[in-house]
Amino acid sequence: MKFVYTLIYLVTLYGFSQTPAEQFHNKSQENNKLIKASGSENTNQKSYKILALGDSYTIGESVCNTCRFPEQLKDSLNTRFKPQNSIELKVIATTGWTTTNLINGITEQHLDNNFDLVTLLIGVNNQYQNLNFSIYEKEFPELVKTAIKHGKGNKANLIVISIPDYAYTPFGKGNKVISEAIDKYNAFAEQYCILNNITFINITDITRKGLNNTELVASDKLHPSTAAYTQFVKRLLPWAKKKLEN
């Protein structure tokens, strides 16, 4: 019995022997350990922002909202990153937009300059509307510079995508004049990207299978289908994943 009283006395004595300052210090250390433990769980969480700029090929004319290539790209990236990571997608694109329209559309959005990845696909409506090619020569570089600015000012965060060839659709009926014009636009864009060390991905050859493989053409018989966009993403994905990881 004396042993029990002695033990209680020692415990009580030790507890009361700590000064308020010492008690506060010990409590603070315990709280810091909890905070660090909690923080370590969130260390690997990352949030990515993607910006997709373009026209009908980016907005996904005649396919569902989740079927367009930016959405498919986002979904594919999500499956390759950790579950706790998040990807936010912003699309600025409208069917029929020329380079001029896209410049104005971006300006109206008042975007931040904090996107981790930017895609740019533009020019088909300049060709379709028979605009002077000099407009594209002037405005495409402007759009590239704008895209880089919104991509944290880093050109490594940009992917330029070639223009699909709508000649290889029931609407285009294999018109070689269209294909030659599309080649001219793509050649200029690709050369500009090469000279400025910017990633350029060619998907035009995929769309040139449209007359033989009708599954690559949407129901409007003019734009790429969901299946075609899936093939676009297969080419974009390795580059997009690498850029987000760097």
LUMDOPA-746640 format. One record per residue: residue number from 1; residue in three letters; y, z, x of N, C-alpha, C in turn. Coordinates in Angstrom, 3 decimals, padded with zeros to 6 digits. Example, Ala and Ser with C-alpha at 12.3 -4.5 7.8 and 13.67 -1.06 7.14 Angstrom:
// residues 2
MIPA   seq   type        n_y        n_z        n_x       ca_y       ca_z       ca_x        c_y        c_z        c_x
MIPA     1    ALA   -005.690    007.800    013.190   -004.500    007.800    012.300   -003.300    007.800    013.200
MIPA     2    SER   -002.250    007.080    012.850   -001.060    007.140    013.670    000.030    007.870    012.900
//
This chain:
// residues 246
MIPA   seq   type        n_y        n_z        n_x       ca_y       ca_z       ca_x        c_y        c_z        c_x
MIPA     1    MET   -001.206    000.000    000.837    000.000    000.000    000.000    001.254    000.000    000.870
MIPA     2    LYS    001.175    000.785    001.972    002.316    000.813    002.871    002.565   -000.578    003.482
MIPA     3    PHE    001.411   -001.261    003.709    001.520   -002.614    004.288    002.298   -003.552    003.371
MIPA     4    VAL    002.041   -003.464    002.074    002.716   -004.311    001.085    004.202   -004.019    001.073
MIPA     5    TYR    004.559   -002.706    001.044    005.976   -002.338    001.051    006.674   -002.832    002.316
MIPA     6    THR    005.954   -002.739    003.429    006.537   -003.190    004.696    006.808   -004.683    004.672
MIPA     7    LEU    005.847   -005.471    004.129    005.995   -006.922    004.049    007.173   -007.307    003.169
MIPA     8    ILE    007.295   -006.622    002.005    008.410   -006.897    001.098    009.731   -006.591    001.781
MIPA     9    TYR    009.746   -005.496    002.520    010.964   -005.074    003.214    011.390   -006.118    004.237
MIPA    10    LEU    010.412   -006.637    005.004    010.726   -007.625    006.044    011.258   -008.929    005.436
MIPA    11    VAL    010.604   -009.364    004.354    011.039   -010.597    003.683    012.450   -010.437    003.166
MIPA    12    THR    012.700   -009.271    002.526    014.024   -009.000    001.970    015.063   -008.927    003.070
MIPA    13    LEU    014.684   -008.259    004.153    015.603   -008.106    005.271    015.973   -009.448    005.865
MIPA    14    TYR    014.963   -010.360    006.033    015.220   -011.682    006.613    016.138   -012.504    005.723
MIPA    15    GLY    015.865   -012.422    004.403    016.673   -013.211    003.478    018.109   -012.786    003.488
MIPA    16    PHE    018.336   -011.461    003.511    019.709   -010.981    003.463    020.386   -010.998    004.829
MIPA    17    SER    019.547   -011.190    005.907    020.134   -011.180    007.248    020.897   -012.461    007.547
MIPA    18    GLN    020.637   -013.543    006.726    021.363   -014.799    006.924    022.775   -014.681    006.359
MIPA    19    THR    023.722   -015.122    007.136    025.109   -015.128    006.668    025.299   -016.257    005.680
MIPA    20    PRO    026.334   -016.222    004.860    026.613   -017.328    003.936    026.743   -018.668    004.657
MIPA    21    ALA    027.326   -018.648    005.852    027.488   -019.884    006.619    026.142   -020.462    007.008
MIPA    22    GLU    025.214   -019.559    007.424    023.879   -020.014    007.825    023.120   -020.568    006.623
MIPA    23    GLN    023.263   -019.887    005.506    022.596   -020.363    004.292    023.125   -021.741    003.889
MIPA    24    PHE    024.428   -021.943    003.989    025.034   -023.235    003.646    024.533   -024.324    004.592
MIPA    25    HIS    024.434   -023.981    005.892    023.975   -024.950    006.885    022.542   -025.395    006.591
MIPA    26    ASN    021.675   -024.412    006.286    020.285   -024.734    006.001    020.145   -025.580    004.737
MIPA    27    LYS    020.959   -025.253    003.736    020.936   -026.007    002.482    021.401   -027.434    002.710
MIPA    28    SER    022.424   -027.598    003.556    022.947   -028.927    003.865    021.905   -029.773    004.566
MIPA    29    GLN    021.151   -029.128    005.489    020.101   -029.859    006.193    019.026   -030.341    005.237
MIPA    30    GLU    018.682   -029.501    004.279    017.688   -029.884    003.279    018.185   -031.061    002.444
MIPA    31    ASN    019.462   -031.012    002.045    020.037   -032.098    001.253    020.084   -033.404    002.041
MIPA    32    ASN    020.426   -033.307    003.333    020.484   -034.506    004.172    019.116   -035.162    004.286
MIPA    33    LYS    018.077   -034.319    004.402    016.725   -034.864    004.484    016.362   -035.613    003.204
MIPA    34    LEU    016.772   -035.042    002.067    016.496   -035.692    000.785    017.237   -037.012    000.658
MIPA    35    ILE    018.499   -037.025    001.110    019.311   -038.240    001.039    018.725   -039.333    001.917
MIPA    36    LYS    018.302   -038.936    003.143    017.719   -039.915    004.062    016.421   -040.476    003.514
MIPA    37    ALA    015.628   -039.595    002.928    014.356   -040.032    002.352    014.587   -040.998    001.211
MIPA    38    SER    015.588   -040.677    000.384    015.923   -041.558   -000.739    016.480   -042.872   -000.247
MIPA    39    GLY    017.329   -042.808    000.781    017.952   -044.022    001.312    016.956   -044.944    001.955
MIPA    40    SER    015.897   -044.366    002.576    014.906   -045.201    003.249    014.150   -046.074    002.267
MIPA    41    GLU    014.054   -045.626    001.018    013.369   -046.414    000.000    014.170   -047.660   -000.354
MIPA    42    ASN    015.510   -047.600   -000.174    016.354   -048.726   -000.559    016.731   -049.625    000.613
MIPA    43    THR    016.286   -049.238    001.826    016.684   -049.978    003.015    016.292   -051.448    002.935
MIPA    44    ASN    015.105   -051.712    002.379    014.579   -053.074    002.354    015.032   -053.867    001.146
MIPA    45    GLN    015.853   -053.290    000.303    016.348   -054.009   -000.858    017.472   -054.953   -000.451
MIPA    46    LYS    017.364   -056.207   -000.888    018.384   -057.198   -000.576    018.752   -057.976   -001.828
MIPA    47    SER    019.999   -058.384   -001.889    020.480   -059.183   -003.007    021.066   -060.478   -002.461
MIPA    48    TYR    020.612   -061.603   -002.991    021.063   -062.910   -002.523    021.834   -063.633   -003.625
MIPA    49    LYS    022.816   -064.416   -003.209    023.610   -065.199   -004.164    023.527   -066.683   -003.799
MIPA    50    ILE    023.160   -067.498   -004.793    023.036   -068.944   -004.588    024.041   -069.666   -005.468
MIPA    51    LEU    024.682   -070.673   -004.901    025.648   -071.501   -005.634    025.151   -072.940   -005.619
MIPA    52    ALA    025.007   -073.547   -006.799    024.556   -074.936   -006.914    025.682   -075.785   -007.478
MIPA    53    LEU    026.115   -076.775   -006.709    027.240   -077.638   -007.086    026.755   -079.061   -007.331
MIPA    54    GLY    027.258   -079.686   -008.418    026.837   -081.062   -008.642    027.211   -081.652   -009.983
MIPA    55    ASP    026.294   -082.469   -010.493    026.513   -083.199   -011.745    025.282   -083.042   -012.639
MIPA    56    SER    024.883   -084.099   -013.330    023.742   -084.002   -014.247    022.446   -083.653   -013.533
MIPA    57    TYR    022.310   -084.068   -012.281    021.088   -083.784   -011.531    020.962   -082.305   -011.173
MIPA    58    THR    022.081   -081.599   -011.147    022.058   -080.168   -010.856    021.999   -079.337   -012.133
MIPA    59    ILE    022.722   -079.773   -013.160    022.691   -079.048   -014.431    021.374   -079.271   -015.167
MIPA    60    GLY    020.661   -080.365   -014.803    019.353   -080.630   -015.393    019.438   -081.286   -016.753
MIPA    61    GLU    020.125   -082.413   -016.819    020.238   -083.155   -018.079    018.846   -083.540   -018.591
MIPA    62    SER    018.613   -083.258   -019.870    017.374   -083.617   -020.572    016.146   -082.799   -020.163
MIPA    63    VAL    016.352   -081.701   -019.441    015.258   -080.752   -019.202    015.752   -079.359   -019.608
MIPA    64    CYS    014.832   -078.416   -019.714    015.216   -077.068   -020.148    016.032   -076.367   -019.061
MIPA    65    ASN    016.730   -075.319   -019.443    017.604   -074.604   -018.512    016.860   -074.050   -017.310
MIPA    66    THR    015.631   -073.623   -017.517    014.849   -073.067   -016.413    014.057   -074.144   -015.661
MIPA    67    CYS    014.176   -075.386   -016.105    013.433   -076.485   -015.489    014.237   -077.221   -014.425
MIPA    68    ARG    015.556   -077.085   -014.442    016.391   -077.772   -013.454    016.094   -077.229   -012.063
MIPA    69    PHE    016.387   -078.037   -011.051    015.936   -077.652   -009.717    016.544   -076.349   -009.196
MIPA    70    PRO    017.820   -076.007   -009.479    018.317   -074.723   -008.965    017.531   -073.521   -009.501
MIPA    71    GLU    017.146   -073.586   -010.776    016.380   -072.496   -011.373    014.969   -072.447   -010.793
MIPA    72    GLN    014.368   -073.617   -010.613    013.032   -073.659   -010.015    013.068   -073.144   -008.573
MIPA    73    LEU    014.135   -073.487   -007.862    014.289   -073.008   -006.488    014.415   -071.485   -006.472
MIPA    74    LYS    015.222   -070.965   -007.365    015.403   -069.512   -007.476    014.067   -068.825   -007.756
MIPA    75    ASP    013.291   -069.348   -008.703    012.003   -068.761   -009.053    011.034   -068.822   -007.873
MIPA    76    SER    011.042   -069.940   -007.164    010.147   -070.085   -006.015    010.509   -069.108   -004.904
MIPA    77    LEU    011.800   -068.897   -004.697    012.239   -067.938   -003.688    011.861   -066.514   -004.101
MIPA    78    ASN    011.984   -066.230   -005.380    011.643   -064.892   -005.876    010.190   -064.537   -005.589
MIPA    79    THR    009.306   -065.514   -005.680    007.884   -065.252   -005.455    007.579   -065.049   -003.975
MIPA    80    ARG    008.513   -065.453   -003.116    008.287   -065.358   -001.669    009.016   -064.190   -001.020
MIPA    81    PHE    009.866   -063.537   -001.775    010.541   -062.349   -001.271    009.954   -061.103   -001.926
MIPA    82    LYS    010.294   -059.949   -001.390    009.765   -058.700   -001.909    010.264   -058.457   -003.333
MIPA    83    PRO    009.436   -057.801   -004.159    009.788   -057.583   -005.577    011.131   -056.883   -005.782
MIPA    84    GLN    011.512   -056.005   -004.836    012.763   -055.267   -005.018    014.000   -056.100   -004.717
MIPA    85    ASN    013.815   -057.275   -004.120    014.956   -058.151   -003.842    015.386   -058.883   -005.109
MIPA    86    SER    016.662   -059.260   -005.161    017.167   -059.971   -006.338    017.929   -061.223   -005.909
MIPA    87    ILE    017.873   -062.247   -006.746    018.568   -063.497   -006.470    019.435   -063.848   -007.661
MIPA    88    GLU    020.719   -064.033   -007.414    021.678   -064.403   -008.454    022.067   -065.865   -008.267
MIPA    89    LEU    021.999   -066.642   -009.338    022.295   -068.077   -009.265    023.542   -068.419   -010.071
MIPA    90    LYS    024.441   -069.163   -009.447    025.641   -069.675   -010.120    025.601   -071.196   -010.038
MIPA    91    VAL    025.662   -071.864   -011.201    025.631   -073.329   -011.250    026.977   -073.849   -011.724
MIPA    92    ILE    027.574   -074.737   -010.941    028.801   -075.414   -011.353    028.499   -076.905   -011.345
MIPA    93    ALA    028.204   -077.442   -012.504    027.805   -078.839   -012.621    027.908   -079.270   -014.082
MIPA    94    THR    028.246   -080.518   -014.287    028.346   -081.079   -015.634    027.930   -082.541   -015.586
MIPA    95    THR    027.201   -082.964   -016.592    026.794   -084.364   -016.677    028.021   -085.271   -016.681
MIPA    96    GLY    027.987   -086.298   -015.845    029.083   -087.261   -015.771    030.124   -086.955   -014.720
MIPA    97    TRP    030.015   -085.812   -014.058    031.022   -085.434   -013.070    030.992   -086.328   -011.835
MIPA    98    THR    032.182   -086.739   -011.422    032.375   -087.429   -010.151    032.765   -086.383   -009.100
MIPA    99    THR    033.003   -086.840   -007.885    033.469   -085.913   -006.848    034.789   -085.268   -007.257
MIPA   100    THR    035.672   -086.050   -007.889    036.966   -085.514   -008.336    036.770   -084.413   -009.371
MIPA   101    ASN    035.881   -084.668   -010.331    035.602   -083.676   -011.371    035.042   -082.394   -010.776
MIPA   102    LEU    034.163   -082.526   -009.806    033.549   -081.347   -009.200    034.583   -080.536   -008.426
MIPA   103    ILE    035.459   -081.213   -007.715    036.537   -080.509   -006.992    037.356   -079.670   -007.972
MIPA   104    ASN    037.727   -080.286   -009.096    038.522   -079.571   -010.101    037.724   -078.444   -010.753
MIPA   105    GLY    036.447   -078.703   -010.992    035.596   -077.691   -011.619    035.423   -076.456   -010.762
MIPA   106    ILE    035.279   -076.658   -009.459    035.149   -075.522   -008.540    036.450   -074.721   -008.505
MIPA   107    THR    037.576   -075.439   -008.447    038.885   -074.780   -008.389    039.107   -073.879   -009.601
MIPA   108    GLU    038.669   -074.341   -010.763    038.870   -073.582   -011.996    038.049   -072.299   -012.051
MIPA   109    GLN    036.990   -072.223   -011.251    036.090   -071.069   -011.298    036.597   -069.867   -010.503
MIPA   110    HIS    037.517   -070.104   -009.562    038.045   -069.020   -008.720    036.895   -068.221   -008.084
MIPA   111    LEU    036.044   -068.910   -007.372    034.840   -068.318   -006.796    035.134   -067.403   -005.614
MIPA   112    ASP    034.225   -066.452   -005.408    034.245   -065.654   -004.190    033.648   -066.487   -003.061
MIPA   113    ASN    033.856   -066.022   -001.846    033.323   -066.744   -000.680    032.141   -065.992   -000.079
MIPA   114    ASN    031.259   -065.495   -000.945    030.184   -064.630   -000.478    028.787   -065.107   -000.877
MIPA   115    PHE    028.616   -066.427   -001.017    027.303   -066.951   -001.385    026.434   -067.130   -000.140
MIPA   116    ASP    025.172   -066.732   -000.262    024.249   -066.807    000.861    023.668   -068.201    001.042
MIPA   117    LEU    023.667   -068.987   -000.031    023.138   -070.357    000.014    023.906   -071.215   -000.978
MIPA   118    VAL    024.280   -072.412   -000.545    024.992   -073.356   -001.414    024.279   -074.706   -001.342
MIPA   119    THR    024.054   -075.315   -002.508    023.514   -076.680   -002.546    024.583   -077.607   -003.115
MIPA   120    LEU    024.609   -078.832   -002.594    025.587   -079.831   -003.042    024.879   -081.161   -003.265
MIPA   121    LEU    024.976   -081.668   -004.491    024.397   -082.966   -004.844    025.408   -083.678   -005.739
MIPA   122    ILE    026.079   -084.688   -005.207    027.166   -085.333   -005.959    027.351   -086.775   -005.496
MIPA   123    GLY    027.821   -087.615   -006.406    028.180   -088.980   -006.035    027.673   -090.062   -006.958
MIPA   124    VAL    026.630   -089.773   -007.735    026.051   -090.834   -008.561    027.041   -091.369   -009.585
MIPA   125    ASN    027.904   -090.507   -010.102    028.853   -090.974   -011.122    030.020   -091.746   -010.521
MIPA   126    ASN    030.323   -091.506   -009.256    031.275   -092.374   -008.562    030.730   -093.794   -008.548
MIPA   127    GLN    029.436   -093.903   -008.248    028.787   -095.216   -008.208    028.668   -095.809   -009.609
MIPA   128    TYR    028.200   -095.003   -010.564    027.963   -095.486   -011.921    029.255   -095.957   -012.579
MIPA   129    GLN    030.352   -095.280   -012.302    031.643   -095.638   -012.892    032.391   -096.696   -012.075
MIPA   130    ASN    031.726   -097.235   -011.070    032.308   -098.283   -010.226    033.644   -097.870   -009.600
MIPA   131    LEU    033.730   -096.596   -009.206    034.936   -096.136   -008.533    034.967   -096.693   -007.107
MIPA   132    ASN    036.146   -096.792   -006.581    036.270   -097.269   -005.206    035.535   -096.329   -004.261
MIPA   133    PHE    034.751   -096.902   -003.352    033.948   -096.083   -002.447    034.822   -095.190   -001.574
MIPA   134    SER    036.053   -095.580   -001.359    036.957   -094.787   -000.521    037.198   -093.399   -001.109
MIPA   135    ILE    037.068   -093.269   -002.439    037.231   -091.959   -003.079    036.135   -091.016   -002.592
MIPA   136    TYR    034.914   -091.525   -002.539    033.795   -090.712   -002.048    033.971   -090.390   -000.573
MIPA   137    GLU    034.416   -091.363    000.179    034.632   -091.145    001.616    035.642   -090.031    001.866
MIPA   138    LYS    036.595   -089.913    000.974    037.626   -088.881    001.118    037.179   -087.545    000.532
MIPA   139    GLU    036.554   -087.580   -000.651    036.295   -086.347   -001.384    034.964   -085.676   -001.030
MIPA   140    PHE    033.990   -086.438   -000.583    032.732   -085.795   -000.187    032.953   -084.804    000.955
MIPA   141    PRO    033.660   -085.192    002.026    033.937   -084.211    003.086    034.713   -082.996    002.578
MIPA   142    GLU    035.626   -083.216    001.628    036.377   -082.103    001.056    035.434   -081.125    000.355
MIPA   143    LEU    034.465   -081.680   -000.376    033.515   -080.834   -001.094    032.595   -080.078   -000.129
MIPA   144    VAL    032.228   -080.732    000.939    031.403   -080.061    001.945    032.151   -078.873    002.524
MIPA   145    LYS    033.403   -079.073    002.859    034.215   -077.988    003.422    034.395   -076.857    002.415
MIPA   146    THR    034.569   -077.211    001.152    034.693   -076.194    000.104    033.394   -075.416   -000.053
MIPA   147    ALA    032.275   -076.154   -000.022    030.966   -075.502   -000.144    030.733   -074.531    001.005
MIPA   148    ILE    031.113   -074.936    002.203    030.965   -074.067    003.376    031.827   -072.814    003.222
MIPA   149    LYS    033.046   -072.999    002.730    033.948   -071.860    002.533    033.316   -070.821    001.607
MIPA   150    HIS    032.739   -071.291    000.500    032.136   -070.361   -000.454    030.799   -069.820    000.054
MIPA   151    GLY    030.225   -070.478    001.028    029.001   -069.986    001.652    029.294   -069.114    002.850
MIPA   152    LYS    030.205   -068.177    002.668    030.602   -067.221    003.712    031.207   -067.900    004.935
MIPA   153    GLY    031.714   -069.124    004.743    032.338   -069.828    005.842    031.357   -070.293    006.904
MIPA   154    ASN    030.075   -070.314    006.559    029.018   -070.661    007.517    028.299   -071.929    007.058
MIPA   155    LYS    028.418   -073.010    007.813    027.795   -074.273    007.417    026.273   -074.199    007.421
MIPA   156    ALA    025.729   -073.195    008.100    024.283   -073.004    008.096    023.772   -072.581    006.720
MIPA   157    ASN    024.674   -072.147    005.854    024.288   -071.711    004.501    024.307   -072.853    003.483
MIPA   158    LEU    024.573   -074.069    003.944    024.711   -075.220    003.036    023.535   -076.184    003.152
MIPA   159    ILE    023.086   -076.684    002.001    022.120   -077.779    001.939    022.721   -078.897    001.103
MIPA   160    VAL    022.881   -080.071    001.702    023.323   -081.260    000.971    022.080   -082.050    000.573
MIPA   161    ILE    022.043   -082.477   -000.675    020.868   -083.174   -001.216    021.245   -084.623   -001.523
MIPA   162    SER    020.359   -085.540   -001.176    020.639   -086.958   -001.408    020.682   -087.278   -002.897
MIPA   163    ILE    021.326   -088.390   -003.229    021.472   -088.818   -004.630    020.197   -089.515   -005.105
MIPA   164    PRO    019.632   -089.106   -006.235    018.478   -089.807   -006.805    018.819   -091.256   -007.146
MIPA   165    ASP    017.806   -092.103   -007.213    018.018   -093.518   -007.522    017.583   -093.798   -008.954
MIPA   166    TYR    018.549   -093.908   -009.854    018.239   -094.128   -011.269    017.832   -095.564   -011.567
MIPA   167    ALA    017.836   -096.428   -010.540    017.335   -097.790   -010.748    015.845   -097.754   -011.092
MIPA   168    TYR    015.156   -096.734   -010.596    013.716   -096.624   -010.816    013.407   -095.797   -012.057
MIPA   169    THR    014.093   -096.136   -013.131    013.874   -095.524   -014.438    013.883   -096.644   -015.470
MIPA   170    PRO    013.374   -096.391   -016.672    013.460   -097.412   -017.721    014.891   -097.857   -017.979
MIPA   171    PHE    015.861   -096.952   -017.782    017.268   -097.298   -017.960    017.731   -098.264   -016.864
MIPA   172    GLY    017.354   -097.974   -015.637    017.794   -098.802   -014.512    017.029   -100.099   -014.352
MIPA   173    LYS    015.800   -100.143   -014.859    014.976   -101.356   -014.867    014.812   -101.987   -013.477
MIPA   174    GLY    014.771   -101.151   -012.451    014.531   -101.666   -011.107    015.665   -102.477   -010.521
MIPA   175    ASN    016.874   -102.273   -011.022    018.048   -103.024   -010.564    018.323   -102.749   -009.081
MIPA   176    LYS    018.174   -103.790   -008.248    018.347   -103.633   -006.803    019.795   -103.362   -006.415
MIPA   177    VAL    020.730   -103.836   -007.232    022.147   -103.603   -006.949    022.444   -102.096   -006.990
MIPA   178    ILE    021.827   -101.411   -007.969    021.996   -099.963   -008.075    021.446   -099.288   -006.827
MIPA   179    SER    020.236   -099.667   -006.435    019.593   -099.053   -005.272    020.410   -099.253   -004.007
MIPA   180    GLU    020.963   -100.444   -003.841    021.774   -100.721   -002.652    023.030   -099.852   -002.629
MIPA   181    ALA    023.613   -099.649   -003.791    024.809   -098.807   -003.880    024.461   -097.342   -003.591
MIPA   182    ILE    023.341   -096.877   -004.147    022.904   -095.502   -003.892    022.638   -095.311   -002.403
MIPA   183    ASP    022.036   -096.305   -001.774    021.779   -096.240   -000.331    023.081   -096.090    000.456
MIPA   184    LYS    024.105   -096.790    000.021    025.401   -096.739    000.704    025.987   -095.329    000.629
MIPA   185    TYR    025.920   -094.725   -000.552    026.440   -093.369   -000.727    025.636   -092.368    000.103
MIPA   186    ASN    024.328   -092.486    000.042    023.478   -091.552    000.776    023.626   -091.701    002.283
MIPA   187    ALA    023.790   -092.935    002.735    023.949   -093.172    004.176    025.218   -092.502    004.693
MIPA   188    PHE    026.289   -092.597    003.905    027.544   -091.963    004.314    027.376   -090.450    004.363
MIPA   189    ALA    026.776   -089.876    003.313    026.601   -088.423    003.244    025.707   -087.922    004.373
MIPA   190    GLU    024.618   -088.623    004.608    023.693   -088.190    005.652    024.332   -088.266    007.035
MIPA   191    GLN    025.046   -089.356    007.296    025.697   -089.507    008.600    026.743   -088.419    008.810
MIPA   192    TYR    027.484   -088.103    007.766    028.496   -087.045    007.866    027.817   -085.706    008.190
MIPA   193    CYS    026.708   -085.449    007.538    025.994   -084.193    007.767    025.412   -084.127    009.182
MIPA   194    ILE    024.898   -085.233    009.654    024.344   -085.272    011.011    025.433   -084.985    012.034
MIPA   195    LEU    026.567   -085.633    011.869    027.676   -085.471    012.815    028.223   -084.041    012.806
MIPA   196    ASN    028.086   -083.359    011.667    028.645   -082.015    011.540    027.569   -080.918    011.528
MIPA   197    ASN    026.352   -081.301    011.900    025.245   -080.341    012.007    025.032   -079.566    010.706
MIPA   198    ILE    024.935   -080.313    009.610    024.723   -079.739    008.279    023.371   -080.224    007.751
MIPA   199    THR    022.627   -079.350    007.126    021.302   -079.700    006.603    021.415   -080.713    005.465
MIPA   200    PHE    020.710   -081.838    005.616    020.681   -082.888    004.595    019.225   -083.127    004.217
MIPA   201    ILE    018.920   -082.987    002.931    017.545   -083.170    002.457    017.464   -084.428    001.591
MIPA   202    ASN    016.579   -085.325    001.956    016.405   -086.579    001.218    015.341   -086.413    000.137
MIPA   203    ILE    015.727   -086.613   -001.110    014.773   -086.577   -002.226    014.759   -087.911   -002.983
MIPA   204    THR    015.543   -088.879   -002.481    015.694   -090.158   -003.183    014.360   -090.877   -003.325
MIPA   205    ASP    013.515   -090.799   -002.301    012.226   -091.488   -002.345    011.336   -090.961   -003.468
MIPA   206    ILE    011.497   -089.689   -003.812    010.719   -089.128   -004.927    011.080   -089.846   -006.223
MIPA   207    THR    012.376   -090.030   -006.446    012.829   -090.670   -007.690    012.490   -092.154   -007.722
MIPA   208    ARG    012.240   -092.749   -006.574    011.897   -094.174   -006.531    010.432   -094.444   -006.895
MIPA   209    LYS    009.761   -093.404   -007.319    008.406   -093.552   -007.844    008.417   -093.540   -009.375
MIPA   210    GLY    009.636   -093.466   -009.932    009.778   -093.270   -011.368    009.221   -094.368   -012.256
MIPA   211    LEU    009.275   -095.608   -011.803    008.778   -096.711   -012.631    007.253   -096.744   -012.649
MIPA   212    ASN    006.646   -096.308   -011.556    005.179   -096.278   -011.492    004.613   -094.971   -012.021
MIPA   213    ASN    005.381   -093.910   -011.904    004.945   -092.602   -012.383    005.962   -092.087   -013.391
MIPA   214    THR    005.720   -092.364   -014.645    006.687   -092.032   -015.699    006.858   -090.518   -015.874
MIPA   215    GLU    005.942   -089.720   -015.340    006.062   -088.268   -015.443    007.248   -087.734   -014.642
MIPA   216    LEU    007.781   -088.575   -013.752    008.923   -088.165   -012.929    010.261   -088.427   -013.618
MIPA   217    VAL    010.213   -089.030   -014.807    011.439   -089.368   -015.548    011.503   -088.547   -016.834
MIPA   218    ALA    012.683   -088.012   -017.119    012.872   -087.185   -018.312    012.783   -088.030   -019.581
MIPA   219    SER    012.811   -087.358   -020.708    012.653   -088.038   -022.004    013.790   -089.003   -022.308
MIPA   220    ASP    014.945   -088.836   -021.654    016.067   -089.752   -021.898    015.912   -091.064   -021.141
MIPA   221    LYS    014.818   -091.153   -020.352    014.485   -092.373   -019.594    015.525   -092.713   -018.523
MIPA   222    LEU    016.240   -091.683   -018.059    017.273   -091.891   -017.052    017.260   -090.810   -015.965
MIPA   223    HIS    017.131   -089.563   -016.352    017.236   -088.462   -015.392    015.854   -087.988   -014.915
MIPA   224    PRO    015.824   -087.257   -013.812    014.549   -086.710   -013.327    013.956   -085.721   -014.323
MIPA   225    SER    012.646   -085.644   -014.325    011.939   -084.713   -015.200    011.744   -083.374   -014.502
MIPA   226    THR    011.160   -082.443   -015.226    010.820   -081.146   -014.627    009.892   -081.334   -013.438
MIPA   227    ALA    008.927   -082.241   -013.582    007.968   -082.504   -012.500    008.677   -083.050   -011.265
MIPA   228    ALA    009.664   -083.906   -011.472    010.430   -084.460   -010.338    011.203   -083.349   -009.643
MIPA   229    TYR    011.823   -082.475   -010.428    012.581   -081.364   -009.838    011.663   -080.419   -009.062
MIPA   230    THR    010.435   -080.274   -009.532    009.469   -079.453   -008.805    009.209   -080.027   -007.421
MIPA   231    GLN    009.147   -081.341   -007.335    008.965   -081.989   -006.028    010.211   -081.839   -005.159
MIPA   232    PHE    011.396   -081.870   -005.800    012.634   -081.605   -005.044    012.527   -080.234   -004.367
MIPA   233    VAL    012.119   -079.256   -005.163    012.084   -077.872   -004.691    011.099   -077.692   -003.542
MIPA   234    LYS    009.995   -078.412   -003.571    009.028   -078.319   -002.481    009.661   -078.684   -001.146
MIPA   235    ARG    010.599   -079.617   -001.174    011.287   -080.009    000.062    012.419   -079.043    000.405
MIPA   236    LEU    013.056   -078.513   -000.612    014.182   -077.606   -000.380    013.737   -076.211    000.030
MIPA   237    LEU    012.616   -075.767   -000.497    012.192   -074.381   -000.361    012.100   -073.878    001.086
MIPA   238    PRO    011.444   -074.586    001.993    011.344   -074.067    003.363    012.706   -073.863    004.007
MIPA   239    TRP    013.624   -074.790    003.745    014.978   -074.685    004.305    015.747   -073.538    003.660
MIPA   240    ALA    015.648   -073.448    002.344    016.374   -072.392    001.615    015.866   -071.014    002.040
MIPA   241    LYS    014.573   -070.852    002.139    013.978   -069.564    002.531    014.435   -069.183    003.943
MIPA   242    LYS    014.419   -070.135    004.843    014.827   -069.864    006.215    016.291   -069.439    006.290
MIPA   243    LYS    017.131   -070.130    005.515    018.571   -069.817    005.544    018.837   -068.427    004.972
MIPA   244    LEU    018.122   -068.032    003.945    018.324   -066.711    003.365    017.799   -065.611    004.273
MIPA   245    GLU    016.767   -065.907    005.020    016.185   -064.904    005.903    017.007   -064.691    007.175
MIPA   246    ASN    017.751   -065.712    007.578    018.549   -065.603    008.808    019.856   -064.843    008.598
//
